[in-house]
């Protein structure tokens, strides 16, 4: 006797539910075990995750600031050439705002 498509889909749905429940049970047991070990050995975040302690939420950027490449002569504002172009340079020839060109002249 062969199963119909509908029967197989129902079996898959039941199996997916059983898998999800088994996973949740195992995760709960693992978290309990980890908490017990942390309490038993008085571990800190630094002990468990070296190099990550003190980072609450967003991480610090380790990139260095990029020097400006363009300067608006009227306002003195600068732009690095990265990201969205400011209004004062949009649609214009960037060469006339280049800081390198002004220093070489």
N, C-alpha and C positions, 0 to 999 in steps of 0.2 A: 504494500500500500504506500503510495507516494503522497507526501504532504503538499498541500496547496500553498500558493504564495502567501495568502493571508495567514495560514497556520504558521509558516516560517517566520513571517514578520512579527507575529505575536510571541513566538518563542524567543526571537531576538530581543524584543522589548523586555520580556521577563528576564532574560539573561543579562541585559544591560543594567537593569535595576538591581539584580543580585550582585553584579560586579561592583556597582557604585556603593552598595551597602557594605560589601566585604572590604572595599578600599577604605571607606570611612571608619569601619571598626579597627582596621589595622593601623590607620593613622592615629586614631585616638589612643590605642595601646602604645604606639611608639612615642607619642608626645608625653604620655604619663611616665614612661620609662625614662625619657630624657629629663623630665622635671625631677624625678627621683634622684638621678645621677647628679644633676646640678646641685640639688640641695645637699646630697650626701658629701660631695667633694667641695662644696662652697665655691663653685666655679663662677667666673665673671664673663661678661660678654667678650672681653679681650682674650680670655682663656679659650673660649669656644670658637670665636671668629677673630683671629689676630689681624690687626690692621684695619678693623672696621669699628672699633669702639669710638664712641663720641660722635659718630655720624648719625644725627637724627634727621631723617628725611632726605633732603637734597644733599648731594655730595659737592664738595668744593671743586671748582675748576682749577686745574693745574696748568692751564695754558697761559702763556705770557701775552701781555697786551700787544696788539698789532700796531705798528706805527702808521700814522695817517699818510695817505698818498695824495689826497686832494684837499684843497683849501679854497673856500669862498672868499674872494678878495674883499667883497663888500661887508660881510658880517664877521669874517674871521673864523667861521665854523669849519671843521675838518671832517673828513670821512676816510675810512680805511680802504674803501673799495670793496668791502665785504658786506653782504646783506643787502637790504633794499636801499636803493639810492635815495638820498635826501632830495627834497623839492628843488633846492637851488642848483642841482646838477642834472636833474631829469631832463632828457631830451636834448641835452647840449653836448658839444664836443668836450670830452673830459680832458683833453690835452691842455686846454687853456687854464684848467684848475689844478694841474699836476704840480705837486710840491717839488718833485725832482727836477722838473723843467725850470722852475723858478730859481732853484739853488744853483743850477748849472749856468744860468744866464748871467 
